[in-house]
Amino acid sequence: MSTTVLERVSSITAFEGLREEWTELLRDSPADCLFLTWEWCFAWWHHLAGARRLSLLTVRRQGRLIALAPLAVRPRSLRRLLPWPGLELLGTGIAGSDYLDLIVRRGHEREALAALADALVADNLVLELTQLPRAGSAAAELAARLGQRDWATSESPVNVCPFIVLSGHSWASYLASLGSAHRYNFQRRLRNLTKQFDVCFEQVGCEAERRAALEVLVELHNRRWDQRGGSESFATGELRAFYDTVSRFGLERGWLRLFVLRLDGRPVAALHGYRYGATFSFYQAGFDPAFARHSVGLVTMGLAIKAAIEDGAGEYDLLHGAEPYKFQWANRSRDLGRIELFPPSAHGRLCRRVLTASRSARRAARRLLGDTMADRLVRAASGG
């Protein structure tokens, strides 16, 4: 008799009850990262799930959790030209999650993925999995299994994550590894600040400081981006509540790295990141545009990298986005991808054609309206 049991978790109470097992499983999985922690996924579900239905799939062998598919059912949306429900990973969308995946215990890949494939075949729903590491993922292995069962699969690149290898570096040796012009610019800007102001770069260490620093970050971020037509990062109350919850979890777990740069006591820049395992993940930043001529954003990034080195981090990940400033600090990157899976049925074939048409319409909207306006229209249509 089989000792492998698959169960579906659809209630928030059962989700809460998985916390300890989830954490232990993740630590024993190749997918282990900040964005797959119970804390991140639970905060996302609580604040950003919208009309989705929870559909976590757990696989146990003799009672021990060996795999978890952190999924939710996306509702149909005629306004987004998606007239059918589909399965997505928790963390999808505007939260800015990277390296999403299935969580599978090392050494149990075959039986766990077989059980998950059976469940998904029975569900007969389209899977839209994005922000996956293209270098290798359990999701890609699952896609291969479903492909063997005549599911149509589509894989495409979506973004890159620049990162810095810090292992073996001191602050001095890291600076020496930078391009000479960028190194000189950073050192000159920092030196000028210390001549003109009392410079204080502080990391949050308690709950009161966390709340105050997060308010500073929101204010500075919005002040900067208001001059550029606005930003989606803190656009809704739900999104701000997500940041508040996940940063509170991060502080409790010792992961949060939230810094404020003050000049003569005035907050002029803030940087929001997390140290999970050996990796420092740079998540968000904001600065006062009144101090743009002093390059306080540049200085804050450099000081955060310095703090990560002194903290013993082995890597500084600037997360998704190929903005030129990131590659002034980093000389490596990882690719992120999207995998879409369609059941071998008339319904699956129709879904694939409609999704292709929907994506073409979005690309056309971006060409006509620009990325920012097109993204706003998509989010308005999706209710988030």
PyMOL commands that set and color helices and strands:
alter all, ss='L'
color gray80, all
select helices_A, chain A and resi 12-17+19-27+34-36+38-48+78-80+109-123+138-147+171-177+180-196+207-226+237-253+289-294+296-310+324-329+346-369+371-382
alter helices_A, ss='H'
color red, helices_A
select strands_A, chain A and resi 4-9+53-54+56-61+64-69+71-74+86-89+103-104+126-133+152-165+199-203+256-263+266-276+279-287+315-317+332-342
alter strands_A, ss='S'
color yellow, strands_A
deselect
rebuild
show_as cartoon
